[in-house]
Amino acid sequence: MSPRLFFQIVSLEARTKFSYRVDFWVNAVLSFGVELMVAFYLWTAIFEASGSTSIGGRDIQQTILYYVTVLLVGRFAGGRDFEGTVQSDIYEGGLNRYLVLPFAYRPYKYAQSLGKLVPVVVQVILFGAIAIPLLGLASQVHLTFASVAMTLAAMLVANLLFFLMQFPLQVTAFWADNVWSLLVAQRLLGQIFGGLMLPLSVFPGWGQRLLEVLPWRFFFDFPARVLLGEIGVREWGLGMLLAIGWCGVFAAIGQAIWKRGLHQYTGIGI
């Protein structure tokens, strides 16, 4: 697929997403608001019950700021619009029309997925500008051009990694009627071991060392800590190399499963 066609697809999907304005904003505001309130009251209660001023190396303000940041940057990774799309194409026979087009299927689906995330940039900027001052966390934020640039790169890689991890699970639909349970399990693992449900700093030392080399932390914890200035340039570079390495691993796995599945694909659908 040519770069021009790729970005045309991204643009088309972004405009389509923006066209459903009410659904776009209602779902975004409700989901972010509920998640933020749950995190705020939960960790306030945890700090009060423990009587401690620091948990996992962060005080209550730093912990809440971490969660706000995780919720914001995490919207770039793990877009729900992609979940089930490949599975549906295979199961319902919709894959047929893509096989006769003069471009590869996987880059096309990634361009669609990326296009649906373009409007999320607006949400992240707006929600961050409102939530951080509202919670009295503005004094804790110290952004620099370097930290913002490194975070953007980390979020783009996180989105690609999520796509490449989901693709092999979805193409198992060549053999299974429903792969939704695999997608739910993958999302749950990402939320637990990626830093969304719990900061990775609360895990024991050996657990933190293990999670540092696994792919899930690149969805939430890694870009959030880069934006907060907790990760320097050298550690960021090593992390990006590791994340890109994981992208290569899952790309190879997905391609192998895809090729094998096509050999027995009948294109009948339900």
Contacts in CASP RR format, 6 or more apart in sequence:
PFRMAT RR
TARGET T0000
AUTHOR 0000-0000-0000
METHOD contacts of the structure
MODEL  1
MSPRLFFQIVSLEARTKFSYRVDFWVNAVLSFGVELMVAFYLWTAIFEAS
GSTSIGGRDIQQTILYYVTVLLVGRFAGGRDFEGTVQSDIYEGGLNRYLV
LPFAYRPYKYAQSLGKLVPVVVQVILFGAIAIPLLGLASQVHLTFASVAM
TLAAMLVANLLFFLMQFPLQVTAFWADNVWSLLVAQRLLGQIFGGLMLPL
SVFPGWGQRLLEVLPWRFFFDFPARVLLGEIGVREWGLGMLLAIGWCGVF
AAIGQAIWKRGLHQYTGIGI
1 103 0 8 1.000
1 104 0 8 1.000
1 107 0 8 1.000
1 108 0 8 1.000
1 111 0 8 1.000
5 103 0 8 1.000
6 107 0 8 1.000
6 111 0 8 1.000
7 111 0 8 1.000
9 108 0 8 1.000
9 111 0 8 1.000
9 112 0 8 1.000
9 115 0 8 1.000
10 111 0 8 1.000
10 114 0 8 1.000
10 115 0 8 1.000
10 118 0 8 1.000
11 115 0 8 1.000
12 115 0 8 1.000
13 111 0 8 1.000
13 112 0 8 1.000
13 114 0 8 1.000
13 115 0 8 1.000
13 116 0 8 1.000
13 118 0 8 1.000
14 115 0 8 1.000
14 116 0 8 1.000
14 118 0 8 1.000
14 119 0 8 1.000
17 24 0 8 1.000
17 115 0 8 1.000
17 116 0 8 1.000
17 118 0 8 1.000
17 119 0 8 1.000
18 24 0 8 1.000
18 119 0 8 1.000
24 119 0 8 1.000
28 123 0 8 1.000
28 127 0 8 1.000
32 71 0 8 1.000
32 123 0 8 1.000
32 127 0 8 1.000
32 131 0 8 1.000
35 71 0 8 1.000
36 67 0 8 1.000
36 68 0 8 1.000
36 71 0 8 1.000
36 131 0 8 1.000
39 64 0 8 1.000
39 67 0 8 1.000
39 68 0 8 1.000
39 71 0 8 1.000
40 64 0 8 1.000
40 67 0 8 1.000
40 135 0 8 1.000
43 60 0 8 1.000
43 63 0 8 1.000
43 64 0 8 1.000
43 67 0 8 1.000
44 60 0 8 1.000
46 55 0 8 1.000
47 53 0 8 1.000
47 55 0 8 1.000
47 60 0 8 1.000
47 63 0 8 1.000
53 59 0 8 1.000
53 60 0 8 1.000
55 63 0 8 1.000
55 202 0 8 1.000
56 199 0 8 1.000
56 201 0 8 1.000
56 202 0 8 1.000
57 201 0 8 1.000
58 66 0 8 1.000
58 199 0 8 1.000
58 201 0 8 1.000
61 136 0 8 1.000
61 137 0 8 1.000
61 140 0 8 1.000
62 140 0 8 1.000
63 199 0 8 1.000
64 135 0 8 1.000
64 137 0 8 1.000
65 132 0 8 1.000
65 135 0 8 1.000
65 137 0 8 1.000
65 140 0 8 1.000
65 141 0 8 1.000
65 228 0 8 1.000
66 199 0 8 1.000
66 224 0 8 1.000
66 228 0 8 1.000
68 128 0 8 1.000
68 131 0 8 1.000
68 132 0 8 1.000
68 135 0 8 1.000
68 137 0 8 1.000
69 224 0 8 1.000
69 227 0 8 1.000
69 228 0 8 1.000
70 195 0 8 1.000
70 196 0 8 1.000
70 220 0 8 1.000
70 221 0 8 1.000
70 224 0 8 1.000
71 196 0 8 1.000
72 124 0 8 1.000
72 127 0 8 1.000
72 128 0 8 1.000
73 124 0 8 1.000
73 151 0 8 1.000
73 154 0 8 1.000
73 155 0 8 1.000
73 158 0 8 1.000
73 220 0 8 1.000
73 223 0 8 1.000
73 224 0 8 1.000
73 227 0 8 1.000
74 155 0 8 1.000
74 158 0 8 1.000
74 196 0 8 1.000
74 219 0 8 1.000
74 220 0 8 1.000
74 223 0 8 1.000
74 224 0 8 1.000
75 117 0 8 1.000
75 120 0 8 1.000
75 123 0 8 1.000
75 124 0 8 1.000
76 117 0 8 1.000
76 120 0 8 1.000
76 124 0 8 1.000
76 155 0 8 1.000
76 156 0 8 1.000
76 158 0 8 1.000
76 159 0 8 1.000
76 223 0 8 1.000
77 155 0 8 1.000
77 158 0 8 1.000
77 159 0 8 1.000
77 161 0 8 1.000
77 162 0 8 1.000
77 218 0 8 1.000
77 219 0 8 1.000
77 220 0 8 1.000
77 223 0 8 1.000
78 159 0 8 1.000
78 162 0 8 1.000
78 166 0 8 1.000
78 187 0 8 1.000
78 219 0 8 1.000
79 113 0 8 1.000
79 116 0 8 1.000
79 117 0 8 1.000
79 159 0 8 1.000
79 162 0 8 1.000
81 113 0 8 1.000
81 116 0 8 1.000
82 109 0 8 1.000
82 112 0 8 1.000
82 113 0 8 1.000
82 116 0 8 1.000
82 163 0 8 1.000
82 166 0 8 1.000
83 166 0 8 1.000
83 183 0 8 1.000
83 187 0 8 1.000
84 170 0 8 1.000
84 179 0 8 1.000
84 180 0 8 1.000
84 183 0 8 1.000
85 109 0 8 1.000
85 112 0 8 1.000
85 170 0 8 1.000
86 109 0 8 1.000
86 167 0 8 1.000
86 170 0 8 1.000
86 171 0 8 1.000
86 173 0 8 1.000
87 170 0 8 1.000
87 173 0 8 1.000
87 178 0 8 1.000
87 179 0 8 1.000
87 180 0 8 1.000
87 183 0 8 1.000
88 94 0 8 1.000
89 95 0 8 1.000
89 98 0 8 1.000
90 170 0 8 1.000
90 171 0 8 1.000
90 173 0 8 1.000
90 174 0 8 1.000
90 265 0 8 1.000
91 173 0 8 1.000
91 177 0 8 1.000
91 178 0 8 1.000
91 269 0 8 1.000
91 270 0 8 1.000
92 269 0 8 1.000
92 270 0 8 1.000
93 267 0 8 1.000
93 268 0 8 1.000
93 269 0 8 1.000
93 270 0 8 1.000
94 267 0 8 1.000
94 269 0 8 1.000
95 105 0 8 1.000
95 265 0 8 1.000
95 267 0 8 1.000
96 267 0 8 1.000
98 105 0 8 1.000
98 108 0 8 1.000
99 105 0 8 1.000
101 108 0 8 1.000
105 258 0 8 1.000
106 167 0 8 1.000
106 255 0 8 1.000
106 258 0 8 1.000
109 163 0 8 1.000
109 167 0 8 1.000
110 160 0 8 1.000
110 163 0 8 1.000
113 159 0 8 1.000
113 163 0 8 1.000
114 159 0 8 1.000
117 159 0 8 1.000
132 138 0 8 1.000
132 141 0 8 1.000
142 229 0 8 1.000
143 227 0 8 1.000
146 233 0 8 1.000
147 226 0 8 1.000
147 227 0 8 1.000
147 228 0 8 1.000
147 229 0 8 1.000
148 227 0 8 1.000
150 226 0 8 1.000
150 231 0 8 1.000
150 233 0 8 1.000
150 236 0 8 1.000
151 223 0 8 1.000
151 226 0 8 1.000
151 227 0 8 1.000
153 240 0 8 1.000
154 218 0 8 1.000
154 222 0 8 1.000
154 223 0 8 1.000
154 226 0 8 1.000
154 236 0 8 1.000
154 240 0 8 1.000
154 243 0 8 1.000
155 223 0 8 1.000
157 218 0 8 1.000
157 240 0 8 1.000
157 243 0 8 1.000
157 244 0 8 1.000
157 247 0 8 1.000
158 218 0 8 1.000
158 219 0 8 1.000
158 222 0 8 1.000
158 223 0 8 1.000
158 243 0 8 1.000
160 247 0 8 1.000
161 215 0 8 1.000
161 218 0 8 1.000
161 219 0 8 1.000
161 243 0 8 1.000
161 246 0 8 1.000
161 247 0 8 1.000
161 250 0 8 1.000
162 219 0 8 1.000
164 247 0 8 1.000
164 248 0 8 1.000
164 250 0 8 1.000
164 251 0 8 1.000
164 254 0 8 1.000
165 186 0 8 1.000
165 215 0 8 1.000
165 250 0 8 1.000
166 183 0 8 1.000
166 186 0 8 1.000
167 250 0 8 1.000
167 254 0 8 1.000
167 258 0 8 1.000
168 250 0 8 1.000
168 253 0 8 1.000
168 254 0 8 1.000
168 257 0 8 1.000
169 179 0 8 1.000
169 182 0 8 1.000
169 183 0 8 1.000
169 186 0 8 1.000
170 179 0 8 1.000
170 183 0 8 1.000
171 254 0 8 1.000
171 257 0 8 1.000
171 258 0 8 1.000
171 261 0 8 1.000
172 179 0 8 1.000
172 182 0 8 1.000
172 257 0 8 1.000
173 179 0 8 1.000
174 257 0 8 1.000
174 260 0 8 1.000
174 261 0 8 1.000
174 262 0 8 1.000
174 264 0 8 1.000
174 265 0 8 1.000
175 261 0 8 1.000
189 216 0 8 1.000
190 196 0 8 1.000
190 216 0 8 1.000
190 219 0 8 1.000
190 220 0 8 1.000
191 197 0 8 1.000
191 220 0 8 1.000
192 198 0 8 1.000
192 216 0 8 1.000
193 200 0 8 1.000
193 211 0 8 1.000
193 214 0 8 1.000
193 216 0 8 1.000
193 217 0 8 1.000
194 200 0 8 1.000
194 211 0 8 1.000
194 216 0 8 1.000
194 217 0 8 1.000
194 218 0 8 1.000
194 219 0 8 1.000
194 220 0 8 1.000
194 221 0 8 1.000
195 216 0 8 1.000
195 217 0 8 1.000
195 219 0 8 1.000
195 220 0 8 1.000
195 221 0 8 1.000
196 219 0 8 1.000
196 220 0 8 1.000
199 221 0 8 1.000
200 208 0 8 1.000
200 211 0 8 1.000
200 217 0 8 1.000
200 221 0 8 1.000
201 208 0 8 1.000
203 211 0 8 1.000
211 217 0 8 1.000
213 242 0 8 1.000
215 243 0 8 1.000
215 246 0 8 1.000
215 250 0 8 1.000
218 239 0 8 1.000
218 242 0 8 1.000
218 243 0 8 1.000
218 246 0 8 1.000
222 231 0 8 1.000
222 239 0 8 1.000
222 243 0 8 1.000
225 231 0 8 1.000
226 232 0 8 1.000
226 236 0 8 1.000
END
